[in-house]
């Protein structure tokens, strides 16, 4: 799966680049500890598992958005297959922009970037989950053409 990005303010994560690895871990920790994440920061061993897991996953996409060459946000997504569309699809798992860079349209650039990637991979759709109480993200996603499915769905989970 070869992915190319044409937008100069977007960059795919290079897992051989220590700055990229550090930025990814920092952003995910900021996201996890943010009120919308509601969790505990990753331990050092979890950070290594995160980096190794994303790098070794054959269908993972980790996309950074830059602000004046600084990594300001991240989008993690995974290519899957839609049996109904009979085409690949992308599921967006994380979209996060660091607090200091919010309000600059960087989340929109991440969403537009994954849409561009989806088109280049001939995907049939892009899916994502969004919290009911996250109206800011909902407004962004709606403005980029996302909508609730024809039959609204719950996102259920079973921890293992």
C-alpha positions as CSV (number, residue, x, y, z in Angstrom):
1,X,0.0,0.0,0.0
2,X,1.8,3.1,-1.2
3,X,0.4,6.4,-0.1
4,X,1.5,9.8,-1.3
5,X,0.5,13.1,0.1
6,X,0.3,16.2,-2.1
7,X,-0.5,18.7,0.6
8,X,2.7,20.4,1.9
9,X,1.3,20.8,5.5
10,X,0.5,17.1,5.8
11,X,3.1,14.4,6.3
12,X,3.0,10.6,6.8
13,X,4.6,9.4,10.0
14,X,8.1,8.1,9.3
15,X,8.7,5.5,12.1
16,X,12.5,5.7,11.5
17,X,12.4,9.4,12.4
18,X,12.8,9.9,16.2
19,X,11.1,13.3,16.1
20,X,8.1,11.7,14.4
21,X,8.0,8.9,17.0
22,X,8.2,11.4,19.9
23,X,5.6,13.7,18.4
24,X,3.2,10.7,17.9
25,X,3.6,9.6,21.5
26,X,3.2,13.1,22.8
27,X,0.1,13.8,20.8
28,X,-1.6,10.5,21.7
29,X,-0.8,11.1,25.4
30,X,-2.2,14.6,25.1
31,X,-5.3,13.2,23.5
32,X,-5.7,10.4,26.1
33,X,-5.5,12.9,29.0
34,X,-7.7,15.4,27.3
35,X,-11.3,15.6,28.7
36,X,-12.5,13.9,25.4
37,X,-10.1,11.1,25.9
38,X,-10.6,10.7,29.7
39,X,-7.7,8.3,30.2
40,X,-4.3,7.8,31.7
41,X,-1.1,8.6,29.8
42,X,0.8,5.8,28.1
43,X,3.7,4.3,30.0
44,X,7.0,4.0,28.3
45,X,6.4,0.3,27.4
46,X,2.9,1.2,26.0
47,X,4.5,4.0,23.9
48,X,6.9,1.4,22.4
49,X,4.0,-1.0,21.7
50,X,2.1,1.9,20.1
51,X,5.0,2.7,17.8
52,X,5.7,-0.9,17.0
53,X,2.0,-1.8,16.5
54,X,1.3,1.1,14.1
55,X,4.6,0.6,12.2
56,X,4.1,-3.1,11.7
57,X,0.3,-2.9,10.9
58,X,0.1,-3.5,7.2
59,X,-2.9,-1.2,6.7
60,X,-2.3,1.6,9.2
61,X,-2.1,5.2,8.2
62,X,-0.6,7.8,10.6
63,X,-0.9,11.3,9.2
64,X,0.5,14.5,10.8
65,X,-0.6,18.0,10.2
66,X,2.1,20.7,10.4
67,X,1.9,24.3,11.6
68,X,5.0,26.3,10.6
69,X,6.9,22.9,10.3
70,X,5.9,21.9,13.8
71,X,3.8,18.7,14.2
72,X,0.5,20.0,15.5
73,X,-1.9,17.1,15.1
74,X,-2.4,13.5,14.1
75,X,-4.9,11.2,12.4
76,X,-4.6,7.4,12.8
77,X,-6.7,5.3,10.4
78,X,-6.8,1.8,9.1
79,X,-7.7,0.4,5.6
80,X,-10.3,-2.3,5.8
81,X,-12.7,-3.8,3.3
82,X,-16.4,-3.0,2.8
83,X,-18.4,-6.1,1.8
84,X,-21.4,-3.9,0.9
85,X,-19.3,-1.6,-1.4
86,X,-16.9,-4.4,-2.5
87,X,-14.1,-1.9,-2.2
88,X,-11.5,-0.9,0.4
89,X,-12.6,1.5,3.1
90,X,-10.8,3.6,5.7
91,X,-11.8,3.7,9.3
92,X,-10.5,6.8,11.1
93,X,-9.6,5.9,14.7
94,X,-8.0,9.1,16.0
95,X,-8.1,12.7,15.0
96,X,-6.4,15.1,17.4
97,X,-4.9,18.6,17.2
98,X,-2.8,19.8,20.1
99,X,-4.6,22.5,22.2
100,X,-2.0,25.2,21.3
101,X,-2.8,24.8,17.6
102,X,-6.6,24.6,17.7
103,X,-8.8,27.0,15.8
104,X,-6.4,27.1,12.8
105,X,-8.2,24.6,10.5
106,X,-5.7,21.9,11.1
107,X,-8.3,19.2,12.0
108,X,-10.0,20.0,8.6
109,X,-6.6,19.6,6.8
110,X,-6.3,16.1,8.4
111,X,-9.8,15.1,7.3
112,X,-9.2,16.4,3.8
113,X,-5.9,14.5,3.7
114,X,-7.5,11.2,4.6
115,X,-10.2,11.8,2.1
116,X,-7.5,12.4,-0.5
117,X,-5.8,9.2,0.5
118,X,-9.1,7.3,0.4
119,X,-9.7,8.5,-3.2
120,X,-6.2,7.5,-4.2
121,X,-6.7,4.0,-2.8
122,X,-10.1,3.7,-4.6
123,X,-11.9,3.3,-1.3
124,X,-15.7,3.1,-1.2
125,X,-16.1,5.0,2.0
126,X,-14.5,6.5,5.1
127,X,-15.9,5.8,8.5
128,X,-15.3,7.3,11.9
129,X,-16.8,7.4,15.4
130,X,-17.5,10.7,17.2
131,X,-18.6,11.3,20.7
132,X,-22.2,12.5,21.2
133,X,-21.0,15.4,23.3
134,X,-18.2,16.5,20.8
135,X,-20.2,19.0,18.8
136,X,-17.0,20.7,17.5
137,X,-15.8,17.5,15.9
138,X,-19.3,16.7,14.6
139,X,-19.5,20.1,12.9
140,X,-16.1,19.6,11.3
141,X,-17.1,16.1,10.0
142,X,-20.5,17.3,8.7
143,X,-18.8,20.2,6.9
144,X,-16.6,17.7,5.1
145,X,-19.5,15.5,4.0
146,X,-19.7,12.9,6.8
147,X,-23.2,12.1,8.1
148,X,-24.9,9.6,10.3
149,X,-25.7,6.4,8.4
150,X,-29.2,5.7,7.0
151,X,-29.8,3.7,10.1
152,X,-28.0,5.3,13.0
153,X,-25.7,2.9,14.7
154,X,-24.3,2.4,18.2
155,X,-20.7,1.8,18.6
156,X,-20.4,-1.0,21.2
157,X,-17.3,-2.4,22.7
158,X,-16.3,-5.3,24.8
159,X,-13.0,-5.0,26.6
160,X,-10.9,-8.1,26.7
